[in-house]
């Protein structure tokens, strides 16, 4: 149960783009990181569609086309994938709608749709203030307010409690309305209520929960409709029920329904004796209902005053959107009593993290040098920073550069010399969540010309080399520089969508490894079968009948998933093989016998880090001591230690949001390089030809001498790999001086389709110099979701 003191509201103060005018009665939905707002009113009803990108903090007005609906307020607004449905609402004073519009957000295309009427009964009448909820391929319409008068200037309100089901067609279009036969007592007529749908994970049937609303007086009742049995019931709840209200919002995150704001009775009024005559006011109260236990919890009560403007002020008719575990609130009207001419619309945008972030993916290696690592991990949505830690078996000794540590500064301090511009050094966890702001690249649509016809992705999940060769044993798991270019047909410019499309792609920051080929070699368990010779340092075979197996786990793809177009590209990832042991669930790493102390590398705004040093804690300190109210050390006062060549380091990372520091990732381990071995090939490209495919690459950026030969390998199907899918078996398909080769259709017919992430054929390419073979670049050629043979 969260305490009010732990709520950490954030007001978004810096954003770009055309900000919509303040309003109330609007509606909002989320598509990935985008908050899409339509309608509402304030000195006239708004008809624009506004989009806010929560990653880039950017507002924009998409160029919509098609059957653009008129502006409306208090309408139904739901999202099904990348399509949005709008039903009903007030189009002008006293005139309500019962029209249905569909927006294909991938093309910003509006279409008016005409569902079939119910087989028995009339279709829904024009209305406003109804609930319109989506589950599966059906929308559920309940209640609202109708105008009994045919004269829009003579408003005769009629509260509704009718219930309709709207069946959708897959992708686009609708089938028609139906009127389900329900059991039990039906909720009383109402408008400006909320309805959410929730289904327990792994069990139970979906249920719709209706809360509050208006029927001459505000309501505080909770109703439940089982969507399988169509049975209405009034669940018994525990805890303090929120005050009666309307024009509030209800949002489901996990198993909780969060209720915020709305109109509630004025303090001191007895609503039981005079519900129609009492005065009403806006509220900023905030509660949630645990939908599994039916228990209410008050997070912010109506009696709590906010003298520091540390949370949204009272409001009603606002919108709320859940993105991940974060709740966003925008606009709405503020006011006192019922005089509409005294209403003032709020212009502010707030968000609140409702729980600690999940553990990020394992740390992945982009490149390594003799004394540094460039690492990354998958982004965690809606976080404010990441805490990166490492440990090693070497004794910790401060570097001589300790005396140059930056002086103690208030707030966030940068240490660009050692950890890169992504690093931020806070004094306390409160400064993390108050000061850490993500840096993003603005999201822009880009025309795609000559889109490649291959779905390709690369991982630099480089192979560890055998210690069979004495002259190469120290090179085990060495990782060498990666070429981080975006060139040729796979540049980042080719990853966009057509300019007329919604740019729903994951925004690729400048530090991303997208569209590159990473040359990381990682700790990979190897078993060699018929290796060419001990001097090859593993990872090579004599001919196509000889095989090499590698244990490859946790490979990651980040190919763009676009709603309207499928863009093929080659991507680089420095994936790693996880340790068998799990990271302790408690992020505080205690020093035990045989276990090294975890040291902070720093706190980073983005999901990449350049690591050349780490911080040494004073004796007796065991890293951060608390989670959520963490005692983060003042890094400027701590000593630093440099990374050492040829040394293994273990990494883990945790995400940070307004609720504190989440659990750490699983552990990854990498080694700094020993000079002399060649780097991994880079800029891998795959293209089809009449014989099969053409595989090409660029020489290593760090050849460390003359390159004597290259070897390319293909993961193939074997009985062994069926028994253990995480252990790939590779067959050498090329050995020579050229930086390209042909992979024949016959060879591809034996390829293993790797399903560790998305289906892909896996290649590896490595270079050899006088000292032996260096790390291999791993390439994952995406094959789509079918199991057809490649090239089909």
Order of alpha helices (4+ residues) and beta strands (2+ residues): beta-beta-beta-beta-beta-beta-beta-beta-beta-beta-beta-beta-beta-beta-beta-beta-beta-beta-beta-beta-beta-beta-beta-beta-beta-beta-beta-beta-beta-beta-beta-beta-beta-alpha-beta-beta-beta-beta-beta-beta-beta-beta-beta-beta-beta-beta-beta-alpha-beta-beta-alpha-beta-beta-beta
